[in-house]
Amino acid sequence: MRKFTHLQASTVNEASQNAAGKGMVIAGGTDLLGTLKDEILPVYPSVVVDLKTIPGLDKIEEEDGSLLIGAMARLADVASHEAVKKHCQALSEACGKVASPTIRNMATLGGNICQMHRCWYFRTPDDRFHCSRKGGSTCPAYMGDNRYHSVFGVQNGCVAASSHDTAPALIALGATVITSKREVLAEGFFAANGFKSCILEDGEIVTHVRVPKSKKSVFEKFALRKSIDFPIVNCAAAYDGDGKVRLVMGGVYAAPLRLSAAERAVEKGITEAAAAKAGDDAMADAVPLSGNAYKIEIARTMVKRTLLRLGG
């Protein structure tokens, strides 16, 4: 690992100022430290700013009609928090299915929603594949081993798929991401531009996530292993304030997908037939790559399974 200056910030403003330019921020460190050790990025940070020393960013507070969760709240704490389990079940379930217990006791909610994509060409050590996501001219996965990649097309030359477990749950629940500069709905936070996994600008830091209370919400994940694995497909569903279903899928596109066609299929109620139709409608426009057509049937099944759980 190359040398860098490590700073412990005491305020969000201090962290933002020091992270701007050639700096990066570190939360739990479960993703960033491996990224730096493997030197996967073409530009190495000269400064790493520690957010763990900023007071109050790990709190989980109940507000009128919503929960305010600090970005530094550990995934294990979010998963086990009674108010989250009661009012935001999908988020509790999603946090509880990230990686392993050891990682969940270190990793944070803010880190999970901000992590970079998991494409193995992008993540190859020493920047061996200077792909389009890093500013290169090609996507090695497009013609190479793309079994875990997007089935909904290319974004600016990149076919990497989103891998955040918490993202579909937050979007389904209608959450708002609060940063050092602004507030943005979770549905608009995750970028699908082929370069970044979220819309954060230079020096901008996630501080909190506000999650409306839901009558009911659920999360499902399909992975090859039950622990320490990223999703092949994940799916979250929730009832909004008007009793309508919000359905979101991850692992199939560069950003989590809001499945509007599938939502319309269950407007009159969630039945076995309606849930099956929702799965078909969700994947109607899928365009698989050479090695990932199998994901389409998994995604159909995940939509059906998630909806039946929601309606059960």
KAJOPE-V747450 format. One record per residue. N is the residue number from 1. SS is DSSP state (a for helix, b for strand, c for the rest). PHI is phi in whole degrees, -180 to 180 (* if undefined). Layout:
n=N ss=SS phi=PHI
n=N ss=SS phi=PHI
This chain:
n=1 ss=c phi=*
n=2 ss=c phi=-72
n=3 ss=c phi=-75
n=4 ss=c phi=-149
n=5 ss=b phi=-85
n=6 ss=b phi=-104
n=7 ss=b phi=-117
n=8 ss=b phi=-103
n=9 ss=c phi=-80
n=10 ss=c phi=-106
n=11 ss=c phi=-139
n=12 ss=a phi=-64
n=13 ss=a phi=-62
n=14 ss=a phi=-62
n=15 ss=a phi=-64
n=16 ss=a phi=-63
n=17 ss=a phi=-63
n=18 ss=a phi=-79
n=19 ss=a phi=-82
n=20 ss=c phi=-64
n=21 ss=c phi=87
n=22 ss=c phi=-102
n=23 ss=b phi=-102
n=24 ss=b phi=-138
n=25 ss=b phi=-108
n=26 ss=b phi=-126
n=27 ss=c phi=-106
n=28 ss=c phi=-73
n=29 ss=c phi=87
n=30 ss=c phi=-68
n=31 ss=c phi=-102
n=32 ss=a phi=-64
n=33 ss=a phi=-63
n=34 ss=a phi=-66
n=35 ss=a phi=-62
n=36 ss=a phi=-71
n=37 ss=a phi=-63
n=38 ss=a phi=-82
n=39 ss=c phi=53
n=40 ss=c phi=-80
n=41 ss=c phi=-94
n=42 ss=c phi=-70
n=43 ss=c phi=-120
n=44 ss=c phi=-96
n=45 ss=c phi=-71
n=46 ss=c phi=-90
n=47 ss=b phi=-135
n=48 ss=b phi=-120
n=49 ss=b phi=-102
n=50 ss=b phi=-85
n=51 ss=c phi=-90
n=52 ss=c phi=-66
n=53 ss=c phi=-92
n=54 ss=c phi=-88
n=55 ss=c phi=-64
n=56 ss=c phi=88
n=57 ss=c phi=-80
n=58 ss=c phi=-108
n=59 ss=c phi=-80
n=60 ss=b phi=-123
n=61 ss=b phi=-122
n=62 ss=b phi=-92
n=63 ss=b phi=-111
n=64 ss=c phi=-70
n=65 ss=c phi=87
n=66 ss=b phi=-157
n=67 ss=b phi=-117
n=68 ss=b phi=-107
n=69 ss=b phi=-113
n=70 ss=b phi=-67
n=71 ss=c phi=-62
n=72 ss=c phi=-91
n=73 ss=c phi=-64
n=74 ss=b phi=-71
n=75 ss=a phi=-59
n=76 ss=a phi=-62
n=77 ss=a phi=-70
n=78 ss=a phi=-65
n=79 ss=a phi=-63
n=80 ss=a phi=-97
n=81 ss=c phi=-69
n=82 ss=a phi=-62
n=83 ss=a phi=-67
n=84 ss=a phi=-67
n=85 ss=a phi=-62
n=86 ss=a phi=-77
n=87 ss=a phi=-106
n=88 ss=c phi=-138
n=89 ss=a phi=-56
n=90 ss=a phi=-60
n=91 ss=a phi=-69
n=92 ss=a phi=-59
n=93 ss=a phi=-67
n=94 ss=a phi=-65
n=95 ss=a phi=-63
n=96 ss=a phi=-75
n=97 ss=c phi=-111
n=98 ss=c phi=-80
n=99 ss=c phi=50
n=100 ss=c phi=-123
n=101 ss=a phi=-55
n=102 ss=a phi=-61
n=103 ss=a phi=-68
n=104 ss=a phi=-63
n=105 ss=c phi=-84
n=106 ss=c phi=-117
n=107 ss=c phi=-69
n=108 ss=b phi=-115
n=109 ss=a phi=-63
n=110 ss=a phi=-62
n=111 ss=a phi=-65
n=112 ss=a phi=-65
n=113 ss=a phi=-79
n=114 ss=a phi=-103
n=115 ss=c phi=-65
n=116 ss=c phi=-77
n=117 ss=c phi=-64
n=118 ss=c phi=-100
n=119 ss=c phi=-50
n=120 ss=c phi=-73
n=121 ss=c phi=-73
n=122 ss=c phi=-60
n=123 ss=c phi=-90
n=124 ss=c phi=-63
n=125 ss=a phi=-57
n=126 ss=a phi=64
n=127 ss=a phi=52
n=128 ss=c phi=-63
n=129 ss=c phi=-110
n=130 ss=c phi=-80
n=131 ss=c phi=-81
n=132 ss=a phi=-62
n=133 ss=a phi=-66
n=134 ss=a phi=-101
n=135 ss=c phi=100
n=136 ss=c phi=-79
n=137 ss=c phi=-105
n=138 ss=c phi=-134
n=139 ss=c phi=-117
n=140 ss=a phi=-59
n=141 ss=a phi=-71
n=142 ss=a phi=-60
n=143 ss=a phi=-105
n=144 ss=c phi=-105
n=145 ss=c phi=-84
n=146 ss=c phi=-119
n=147 ss=c phi=-65
n=148 ss=c phi=-110
n=149 ss=c phi=-98
n=150 ss=c phi=-63
n=151 ss=c phi=-111
n=152 ss=b phi=-127
n=153 ss=c phi=95
n=154 ss=c phi=-101
n=155 ss=b phi=-120
n=156 ss=c phi=50
n=157 ss=c phi=85
n=158 ss=b phi=-113
n=159 ss=c phi=-116
n=160 ss=c phi=-63
n=161 ss=c phi=-110
n=162 ss=c phi=-65
n=163 ss=c phi=-132
n=164 ss=c phi=-74
n=165 ss=a phi=-74
n=166 ss=a phi=-79
n=167 ss=a phi=-62
n=168 ss=a phi=-59
n=169 ss=a phi=-65
n=170 ss=a phi=-64
n=171 ss=a phi=-69
n=172 ss=a phi=-61
n=173 ss=c phi=-83
n=174 ss=c phi=72
n=175 ss=c phi=-71
n=176 ss=b phi=-119
n=177 ss=b phi=-94
n=178 ss=b phi=-106
n=179 ss=b phi=-117
n=180 ss=c phi=-69
n=181 ss=c phi=-121
n=182 ss=c phi=-165
n=183 ss=b phi=-122
n=184 ss=b phi=-142
n=185 ss=b phi=-61
n=186 ss=a phi=-56
n=187 ss=a phi=-61
n=188 ss=a phi=-103
n=189 ss=a phi=-80
n=190 ss=c phi=-89
n=191 ss=c phi=-80
n=192 ss=c phi=-124
n=193 ss=c phi=-109
n=194 ss=c phi=84
n=195 ss=c phi=-125
n=196 ss=c phi=-124
n=197 ss=c phi=-95
n=198 ss=c phi=-152
n=199 ss=c phi=-92
n=200 ss=c phi=-56
n=201 ss=c phi=-94
n=202 ss=c phi=-57
n=203 ss=c phi=80
n=204 ss=c phi=-87
n=205 ss=c phi=-128
n=206 ss=b phi=-74
n=207 ss=b phi=-111
n=208 ss=b phi=-150
n=209 ss=b phi=-130
n=210 ss=b phi=-102
n=211 ss=b phi=-119
n=212 ss=b phi=-62
n=213 ss=c phi=-71
n=214 ss=c phi=-119
n=215 ss=c phi=-61
n=216 ss=c phi=-162
n=217 ss=b phi=-154
n=218 ss=b phi=-143
n=219 ss=b phi=-138
n=220 ss=b phi=-129
n=221 ss=b phi=-139
n=222 ss=b phi=-115
n=223 ss=c phi=-139
n=224 ss=c phi=-71
n=225 ss=c phi=-123
n=226 ss=c phi=-80
n=227 ss=c phi=-137
n=228 ss=c phi=49
n=229 ss=c phi=-145
n=230 ss=c phi=-90
n=231 ss=c phi=-72
n=232 ss=c phi=-72
n=233 ss=b phi=-146
n=234 ss=b phi=-132
n=235 ss=b phi=-152
n=236 ss=b phi=-133
n=237 ss=b phi=-139
n=238 ss=b phi=-152
n=239 ss=b phi=-88
n=240 ss=c phi=-85
n=241 ss=c phi=-63
n=242 ss=c phi=-95
n=243 ss=c phi=83
n=244 ss=c phi=-89
n=245 ss=b phi=-87
n=246 ss=b phi=-112
n=247 ss=b phi=-129
n=248 ss=b phi=-138
n=249 ss=b phi=-125
n=250 ss=b phi=-120
n=251 ss=c phi=85
n=252 ss=c phi=-118
n=253 ss=c phi=-154
n=254 ss=c phi=-63
n=255 ss=c phi=-134
n=256 ss=c phi=-58
n=257 ss=b phi=-105
n=258 ss=b phi=-79
n=259 ss=c phi=-97
n=260 ss=a phi=-64
n=261 ss=a phi=-64
n=262 ss=a phi=-68
n=263 ss=a phi=-62
n=264 ss=a phi=-66
n=265 ss=a phi=-68
n=266 ss=c phi=-115
n=267 ss=c phi=-61
n=268 ss=c phi=-95
n=269 ss=c phi=130
n=270 ss=c phi=-95
n=271 ss=c phi=-122
n=272 ss=a phi=-58
n=273 ss=a phi=-68
n=274 ss=a phi=-66
n=275 ss=a phi=-66
n=276 ss=a phi=-66
n=277 ss=a phi=-64
n=278 ss=a phi=-60
n=279 ss=a phi=-62
n=280 ss=a phi=-64
n=281 ss=a phi=-65
n=282 ss=a phi=-62
n=283 ss=c phi=-106
n=284 ss=c phi=-61
n=285 ss=c phi=-101
n=286 ss=c phi=-66
n=287 ss=b phi=-129
n=288 ss=c phi=-68
n=289 ss=c phi=-86
n=290 ss=c phi=-64
n=291 ss=c phi=-121
n=292 ss=c phi=-132
n=293 ss=c phi=-61
n=294 ss=a phi=-59
n=295 ss=a phi=-66
n=296 ss=a phi=-65
n=297 ss=a phi=-68
n=298 ss=a phi=-61
n=299 ss=a phi=-64
n=300 ss=a phi=-57
n=301 ss=a phi=-65
n=302 ss=a phi=-65
n=303 ss=a phi=-61
n=304 ss=a phi=-60
n=305 ss=a phi=-63
n=306 ss=a phi=-65
n=307 ss=a phi=-66
n=308 ss=a phi=-66
n=309 ss=a phi=-65
n=310 ss=a phi=-63
n=311 ss=a phi=-84
n=312 ss=c phi=-79
